Amino acid sequence: MPRYSIFSLLRNAVSYHQNWSRAWRSPQPKKAYEVVIIGGGGHGLATAYYLAKECGIANVAVLEKGWLGGGNTGRNTTIVRSNYLWDESAGLYEHAMKLWENLSRELNYNVMFSQRGLLHLAHSIHDLQEIGRRGAAIYLNGIDSEFVSPAAVKKMVPFINLNGRYPILGALLQRRGGTARHDAVAWGYARAADRLGVDIIQNCEVTGFTIEHNQVVGVETTRGRIGARKVGCVVAGHCGVLAALAGFRLPLESVPLQALVSEPIKPVLNCVVMSGSVHAYISQSDKGELVIGAGSDAYNSYSQRGSFDNIEHTVSPVLELYPIFSRLKMLRQWGGTVDVTVDRSPLISPTPVKNLWFNCGWGTGGFKATPGSGHVFAHSIARGVMHPLAEAFSINRFNSGALIDEGAAAAVAH
């Protein structure tokens, strides 16, 4: 498969871009694979890519029940950061951040990673104490983190309202934080994995597992049975459903998470601004849309629709903080299904069924972890033991009590 470059762009311009080769194949599933990855989103595709590239396992199939990247990968607000409190979270998300910083070059695909900086606002004395604590912990873990004054916030975002209903007393800044293009991440990993021999099979829903002597030996799909020595499940909000098909239960709840975008406007916001107290985070896309993140609904559901009350509760503080946006029209709104654990940290783990692995429970933090999640999951599956950065996120922590409580420590309420 040819590499993308300025020369290939010029060469294809002559033919009005009609002769580009397919970015990835659409093969028929083979009877068996070394590893089957269930879920064709960013995490699943990244896992397959690193299995082939770094673990020497190219006989891999990625099974996606719909179209590639059509789940949560295409239903998020594209924010990337690593400013987490606990050592375990900081290690995993910073690992992802370092992979992000070279990802476009590695995949030979522009994932549009923009380190435009990320502000987390403080609106009260409690907020100041929280970001002071978290900022110090982040700094001690070797991750960039700095406290900035209200004046510095105003300089970065001139139109912000410092003295409104939610006064701004300061902020925590991660300059390496930013955004990436969610679709491009999925497409880049798919193209690179395909080039290494991975089969990407769309419209192939997994309906069950073939288990012999408590060991997985294959999966049942809408396109027939597919054998596998190992199976990795990375299906975001539906991992609980797959676990039930395998005969066990995971400590997860699935809820809708909402977001919305405005009509496009000229560039006005060149950083990401978050507010944990009012749960409203905002950035501007390359197309000019304001991307606004909302909270999760307060009920369990697999719906990908939102609720009007959540939109209202999000837009209200956004307009208090940024009055100039009051006349903008909402262009579209959507929901994604996220699964959350009791400690709001992911679950990366083997399961009671031998050679069956799960990577789930990312809640609102899945997109930013994509490269790191895929990398550690691939190495864990290939070696049969947990990657050092993933050990703390095993399912066993719910028995031992060694929880990683990011519920109130990760800059937003999950």
C-alpha positions as CSV (number, residue, x, y, z in Angstrom):
1,M,0.0,0.0,0.0
2,P,1.5,3.4,-1.0
3,R,2.6,5.9,1.5
4,Y,0.8,9.2,1.6
5,S,3.0,12.2,0.7
6,I,2.9,15.5,-1.2
7,F,4.1,13.5,-4.3
8,S,1.2,11.0,-4.1
9,L,-1.2,13.9,-3.6
10,L,0.1,15.7,-6.7
11,R,0.1,12.5,-8.8
12,N,-3.5,11.7,-8.0
13,A,-4.6,15.3,-8.6
14,V,-3.9,14.7,-12.3
15,S,-6.6,12.1,-12.3
16,Y,-9.0,14.2,-10.2
17,H,-8.3,11.9,-7.3
18,Q,-10.2,9.0,-8.9
19,N,-7.4,6.4,-8.6
20,W,-6.5,6.3,-4.9
21,S,-6.1,2.8,-3.7
22,R,-8.5,1.5,-1.0
23,A,-7.3,2.5,2.5
24,W,-7.9,-1.1,3.7
25,R,-9.3,-4.4,2.4
26,S,-12.7,-5.9,3.0
27,P,-11.7,-9.6,3.2
28,Q,-14.0,-12.6,3.9
29,P,-13.3,-14.0,7.4
30,K,-11.0,-16.9,7.6
31,K,-11.9,-20.1,9.5
32,A,-9.6,-19.2,12.4
33,Y,-7.1,-16.6,13.6
34,E,-4.4,-16.4,16.2
35,V,-6.3,-13.5,17.8
36,V,-9.8,-12.1,17.3
37,I,-10.5,-8.5,18.4
38,I,-14.2,-7.7,18.9
39,G,-14.8,-4.0,18.3
40,G,-13.7,-1.9,15.3
41,G,-13.3,1.4,17.1
42,G,-10.1,3.2,18.0
43,H,-9.1,0.9,20.9
44,G,-9.8,-2.3,19.0
45,L,-7.9,-1.1,15.8
46,A,-5.0,0.1,17.9
47,T,-4.8,-3.2,19.7
48,A,-4.7,-5.1,16.3
49,Y,-2.1,-2.7,15.0
50,Y,0.3,-3.1,17.9
51,L,-0.3,-6.9,17.9
52,A,1.0,-7.0,14.4
53,K,3.7,-4.3,14.6
54,E,5.3,-4.9,18.0
55,C,4.1,-8.4,19.1
56,G,4.7,-10.3,15.8
57,I,1.1,-11.5,15.6
58,A,-0.4,-10.5,12.2
59,N,-2.9,-13.4,12.0
60,V,-5.5,-11.1,13.6
61,A,-9.1,-10.3,12.8
62,V,-11.0,-7.2,13.9
63,L,-14.8,-7.8,14.0
64,E,-17.1,-4.9,13.9
65,K,-20.9,-5.3,13.9
66,G,-21.5,-2.1,12.0
67,W,-19.0,0.2,10.2
68,L,-15.5,1.0,11.3
69,G,-15.4,3.7,13.9
70,G,-19.2,4.0,14.0
71,G,-19.5,3.6,17.8
72,N,-18.0,5.7,20.5
73,T,-14.9,6.5,18.4
74,G,-17.2,8.7,16.2
75,R,-19.3,9.9,19.2
76,N,-17.0,11.9,21.4
77,T,-15.5,15.4,21.9
78,T,-12.0,14.5,20.8
79,I,-10.1,15.8,23.8
80,V,-6.7,14.5,24.7
81,R,-5.0,15.0,28.1
82,S,-3.1,13.2,30.7
83,N,-3.6,15.3,33.8
84,Y,-5.0,12.6,36.1
85,L,-4.4,12.4,39.9
86,W,-3.5,8.9,40.8
87,D,-0.2,7.4,39.8
88,E,-1.8,4.4,37.9
89,S,-4.0,6.7,35.8
90,A,-1.3,9.2,35.2
91,G,1.1,6.4,34.0
92,L,-1.5,5.0,31.5
93,Y,-2.7,8.3,30.1
94,E,0.8,9.8,29.9
95,H,1.9,6.7,28.0
96,A,-1.0,7.4,25.6
97,M,0.0,11.1,25.3
98,K,3.5,10.2,24.3
99,L,2.2,7.9,21.6
100,W,-0.2,10.6,20.4
101,E,2.7,13.0,19.9
102,N,4.2,10.8,17.2
103,L,1.1,9.0,15.9
104,S,0.6,10.8,12.6
105,R,4.2,10.1,11.6
106,E,4.0,6.5,12.7
107,L,0.8,5.7,10.9
108,N,1.6,7.9,7.9
109,Y,-1.8,9.4,8.4
110,N,-2.7,12.8,9.7
111,V,-4.8,12.3,12.8
112,M,-4.9,16.0,13.2
113,F,-3.5,16.0,16.7
114,S,-3.3,19.6,18.0
115,Q,-1.6,20.3,21.3
116,R,-3.4,23.6,21.7
117,G,-3.5,23.5,25.5
118,L,-6.2,22.6,28.0
119,L,-7.5,24.7,30.9
120,H,-9.4,23.3,33.8
121,L,-11.2,26.1,35.6
122,A,-11.6,26.7,39.3
123,H,-14.8,28.4,40.5
124,S,-14.5,28.1,44.3
125,I,-12.1,27.7,47.1
126,H,-12.7,24.0,47.0
127,D,-11.9,23.9,43.3
128,L,-8.7,25.8,43.9
129,Q,-7.7,23.3,46.6
130,E,-8.6,20.4,44.3
131,I,-6.5,21.6,41.3
132,G,-3.7,22.5,43.7
133,R,-3.6,19.0,45.0
134,R,-4.0,17.4,41.5
135,G,-1.5,19.8,39.9
136,A,1.2,18.9,42.4
137,A,0.6,15.2,42.0
138,I,0.7,15.5,38.2
139,Y,3.9,17.5,38.4
140,L,5.5,14.9,40.7
141,N,4.7,12.2,38.0
142,G,6.7,14.2,35.5
143,I,3.6,15.4,33.6
144,D,3.4,19.1,32.6
145,S,1.0,21.0,34.8
146,E,0.9,24.6,35.9
147,F,-1.4,26.9,37.9
148,V,-2.6,30.0,36.1
149,S,-4.3,33.1,37.4
150,P,-7.6,34.6,36.3
151,A,-5.7,37.2,34.3
152,A,-3.8,34.5,32.5
153,V,-7.1,32.7,31.7
154,K,-8.5,35.9,30.3
155,K,-5.4,36.4,28.1
156,M,-5.9,32.9,26.7
157,V,-9.7,33.3,26.3
158,P,-10.3,37.0,26.0
159,F,-14.1,36.7,25.8
160,I,-14.6,34.6,28.9
161,N,-16.6,36.0,31.8
162,L,-14.5,36.0,34.9
163,N,-17.0,37.5,37.3
164,G,-20.4,35.9,36.4
165,R,-22.5,33.3,38.1
166,Y,-19.5,31.0,38.0
167,P,-16.5,33.3,39.0
168,I,-13.1,32.1,37.7
169,L,-10.5,32.0,40.5
170,G,-7.8,30.3,38.6
171,A,-7.1,27.3,36.4
172,L,-4.9,24.3,35.9
173,L,-3.2,24.3,32.5
174,Q,-1.7,21.3,30.6
175,R,0.0,22.9,27.6
176,R,0.5,19.5,25.9
177,G,-3.3,18.7,26.0
178,G,-5.5,19.3,23.0
179,T,-7.6,17.5,20.5
180,A,-7.4,15.0,17.6
181,R,-9.7,14.0,14.8
182,H,-11.6,10.9,15.9
183,D,-12.4,9.6,12.5
184,A,-8.8,10.0,11.3
185,V,-7.6,8.0,14.3
186,A,-9.8,5.1,13.4
187,W,-8.9,5.3,9.7
188,G,-5.2,5.7,10.4
189,Y,-5.0,2.6,12.6
190,A,-7.2,0.6,10.2
191,R,-5.0,1.4,7.2
192,A,-1.8,0.7,9.1
193,A,-3.1,-2.6,10.6
194,D,-4.3,-3.7,7.2
195,R,-0.9,-3.0,5.7
196,L,0.6,-5.4,8.3
197,G,-1.9,-8.2,7.4
198,V,-4.7,-7.7,9.8
199,D,-8.2,-8.6,8.5
200,I,-10.8,-5.9,9.2
201,I,-14.2,-7.4,8.9
202,Q,-17.2,-5.0,9.1
203,N,-20.9,-5.9,9.4
204,C,-20.0,-8.9,11.4
205,E,-21.8,-9.1,14.8
206,V,-20.6,-11.4,17.5
207,T,-23.5,-13.4,18.8
208,G,-21.7,-15.8,21.2
209,F,-18.5,-17.5,22.2
210,T,-17.3,-21.1,21.6
211,I,-15.9,-22.2,25.0
212,E,-14.4,-25.6,25.7
213,H,-13.1,-26.7,29.1
214,N,-13.4,-23.0,30.3
215,Q,-11.2,-21.8,27.4
216,V,-12.4,-19.7,24.5
217,V,-11.7,-21.3,21.1
218,G,-13.7,-19.1,18.9
219,V,-16.7,-16.8,18.4
220,E,-20.1,-17.1,16.8
221,T,-21.0,-14.4,14.4
222,T,-23.6,-13.4,11.9
223,R,-21.1,-14.5,9.3
224,G,-20.4,-17.9,10.8
225,R,-18.1,-19.4,13.4
226,I,-14.6,-18.0,13.6
227,G,-12.0,-19.9,15.5
228,A,-9.4,-18.1,17.7
229,R,-6.7,-19.0,20.2
230,K,-7.3,-15.7,22.0
231,V,-10.1,-13.2,22.0
232,G,-10.0,-9.5,23.1
233,C,-13.3,-7.6,23.6
234,V,-13.2,-3.8,23.1
235,V,-16.8,-2.8,22.5
236,A,-17.2,0.3,24.7
237,G,-20.6,0.4,26.3
238,H,-21.6,-3.1,25.3
239,C,-18.9,-5.1,27.1
240,G,-21.4,-6.2,29.7
241,V,-23.5,-7.8,27.0
242,L,-20.5,-9.8,25.7
243,A,-19.5,-10.8,29.1
244,A,-23.0,-12.2,29.7
245,L,-22.7,-14.2,26.5
246,A,-19.5,-15.7,27.9
247,G,-21.2,-16.7,31.1
248,F,-20.0,-14.1,33.7
249,R,-20.8,-10.6,34.8
250,L,-18.5,-7.5,34.8
251,P,-18.8,-4.7,37.4
252,L,-20.0,-2.2,34.9
253,E,-23.0,0.1,34.2
254,S,-23.8,1.5,30.8
255,V,-25.2,5.0,30.4
256,P,-25.6,7.5,27.5
257,L,-23.1,10.3,27.3
258,Q,-24.0,13.4,25.4
259,A,-22.3,16.1,23.3
260,L,-23.3,18.8,20.8
261,V,-21.8,21.2,18.3
262,S,-22.7,24.6,17.1
263,E,-22.9,26.0,13.7
264,P,-19.4,26.9,12.3
265,I,-17.9,30.3,13.1
266,K,-14.6,31.9,12.5
267,P,-11.7,30.8,14.8
268,V,-12.2,32.3,18.3
269,L,-11.1,29.6,20.7
270,N,-7.6,28.2,20.4
271,C,-7.5,26.0,23.5
272,V,-9.7,23.5,25.3
273,V,-11.6,24.9,28.3
274,M,-13.0,22.5,30.9
275,S,-15.1,23.1,34.1
276,G,-15.6,20.3,36.5
277,S,-17.9,22.2,38.8
278,V,-20.5,22.9,36.1
279,H,-19.5,20.0,33.8
280,A,-19.2,21.9,30.6
281,Y,-16.1,21.6,28.4
282,I,-15.7,23.3,25.0
283,S,-13.2,23.5,22.1
284,Q,-13.4,24.6,18.5
285,S,-13.0,22.2,15.7
286,D,-11.0,22.7,12.5
287,K,-14.3,23.3,10.7
288,G,-15.2,26.1,13.1
289,E,-17.9,24.3,15.1
290,L,-17.9,24.7,18.9
291,V,-17.7,21.2,20.3
292,I,-19.4,21.1,23.7
293,G,-19.3,18.2,26.0
294,A,-22.1,17.4,28.3
295,G,-22.6,14.9,31.2
296,S,-23.9,11.4,31.2
297,D,-27.5,10.7,31.8
298,A,-28.5,9.5,35.3
299,Y,-30.0,6.2,34.2
300,N,-28.7,3.0,32.6
301,S,-29.4,2.7,28.9
302,Y,-27.9,1.5,25.6
303,S,-29.5,4.4,23.8
304,Q,-27.4,6.7,21.6
305,R,-29.9,9.5,21.9
306,G,-29.6,12.4,24.3
307,S,-32.1,14.1,26.7
308,F,-33.2,17.7,26.5
309,D,-32.6,18.4,30.2
310,N,-29.0,17.4,29.9
311,I,-28.5,19.8,27.0
312,E,-30.1,22.6,28.9
313,H,-28.0,22.0,32.0
314,T,-24.9,22.1,29.8
315,V,-25.7,25.1,27.6
316,S,-26.8,27.3,30.6
317,P,-23.3,27.5,32.2
318,V,-21.6,27.7,28.8
319,L,-23.6,30.9,28.1
320,E,-22.7,32.2,31.6
321,L,-19.0,31.7,30.9
322,Y,-19.0,32.7,27.2
323,P,-21.9,35.3,26.7
324,I,-20.8,35.9,23.1
325,F,-22.0,32.4,22.1
326,S,-25.6,33.2,23.1
327,R,-26.9,33.6,19.5
328,L,-25.3,30.6,18.0
329,K,-27.5,27.8,16.7
330,M,-26.9,24.2,17.7
331,L,-26.0,22.2,14.6
332,R,-26.3,18.7,15.9
333,Q,-26.4,16.7,19.1
334,W,-25.6,13.0,19.8
335,G,-25.1,10.4,22.5
336,G,-22.7,7.6,22.9
337,T,-23.0,4.5,25.2
338,V,-20.2,4.4,27.8
339,D,-19.6,1.8,30.4
340,V,-18.4,2.9,33.8
341,T,-16.9,1.0,36.8
342,V,-17.5,1.9,40.5
343,D,-14.2,3.7,40.7
344,R,-14.5,5.3,37.3
345,S,-11.3,3.8,36.0
346,P,-11.0,1.3,33.1
347,L,-10.9,-2.4,33.3
348,I,-8.1,-4.1,31.3
349,S,-8.0,-7.7,32.3
350,P,-8.1,-11.4,31.7
351,T,-11.4,-13.0,32.7
352,P,-12.7,-16.2,34.3
353,V,-12.6,-17.7,30.8
354,K,-9.1,-18.6,29.8
355,N,-7.7,-16.6,26.8
356,L,-10.6,-14.2,26.9
357,W,-9.6,-10.6,27.6
358,F,-11.7,-7.5,28.1
359,N,-10.8,-3.8,27.8
360,C,-13.6,-1.6,28.9
361,G,-15.0,0.7,31.6
362,W,-13.4,3.9,30.2
363,G,-16.4,6.0,30.9
364,T,-15.8,9.5,29.6
365,G,-12.1,9.0,29.1
366,G,-11.8,6.5,26.3
367,F,-10.8,8.6,23.3
368,K,-7.8,10.2,24.9
369,A,-6.4,6.8,25.9
370,T,-6.7,5.2,22.5
371,P,-3.0,4.7,21.6
372,G,-2.0,3.7,25.1
373,S,-5.0,1.5,25.7
374,G,-4.4,-0.4,22.4
375,H,-0.6,-0.7,23.1
376,V,-0.9,-2.2,26.6
377,F,-3.8,-4.4,25.7
378,A,-1.9,-5.8,22.7
379,H,1.1,-6.6,24.8
380,S,-1.0,-8.2,27.6
381,I,-2.9,-10.5,25.1
382,A,0.3,-11.5,23.3
383,R,2.3,-12.3,26.5
384,G,-0.6,-13.7,28.4
385,V,0.2,-11.5,31.4
386,M,-0.8,-8.0,32.2
387,H,1.4,-5.1,30.9
388,P,3.0,-3.3,33.8
389,L,0.9,-0.1,33.1
390,A,-2.3,-2.2,33.0
391,E,-1.7,-4.4,36.1
392,A,-3.6,-2.0,38.4
393,F,-6.6,-2.0,36.2
394,S,-7.3,-5.8,36.5
395,I,-10.8,-7.0,37.5
396,N,-9.1,-8.4,40.7
397,R,-9.1,-4.9,42.2
398,F,-12.8,-5.1,42.9
399,N,-12.1,-8.0,45.2
400,S,-8.9,-6.7,46.8
401,G,-10.2,-3.2,47.4
402,A,-7.3,-1.6,45.6
403,L,-9.5,0.8,43.6
404,I,-8.3,3.7,41.5
405,D,-10.9,6.3,42.4
406,E,-10.9,8.8,39.6
407,G,-14.6,9.6,40.2
408,A,-13.9,13.1,41.6
409,A,-10.2,13.4,40.7
410,A,-10.1,13.5,36.9
411,A,-11.1,17.1,36.3
412,V,-14.7,16.2,35.3
413,A,-17.5,14.5,37.1
414,H,-18.0,11.1,35.5
